[in-house]
Amino acid sequence: MELRPGAGFDPNAGGANCGYVQHMQQPALTRLLVRNARSQKFLKAAGGWTKEAEAAWNFPNPVNAIHTCMAKGLRQVELVVRFEGDSGDRRLVVNCR
């Protein structure tokens, strides 16, 4: 079996050595906040900080959140994330340098 740019992919081609790839749906990201690890305050869209998660900047994706941290020179922050169906938030420690 040959894969070339622009060539279609047939999951049934290639015989027994070619496994079937099933696309699994990922849960939707419903919350993505940046929190200062020391003060526990959340970053606001206007650039300030708040204790209230509801008033914080909810980023559309992790790339935007990390880029913002790097552009603002923020260090020792956490990404606070929640996915659809989660009962609580997940924390990811980020050290932007």
Beta strands, then each sheet from edge to edge (+ up, - down):
strand 1: 29-36
strand 2: 42-43
strand 3: 49-50
strand 4: 77-83
strand 5: 90-94
sheet 1: 1+ 4- 5+
sheet 2: 2+ 3-
end
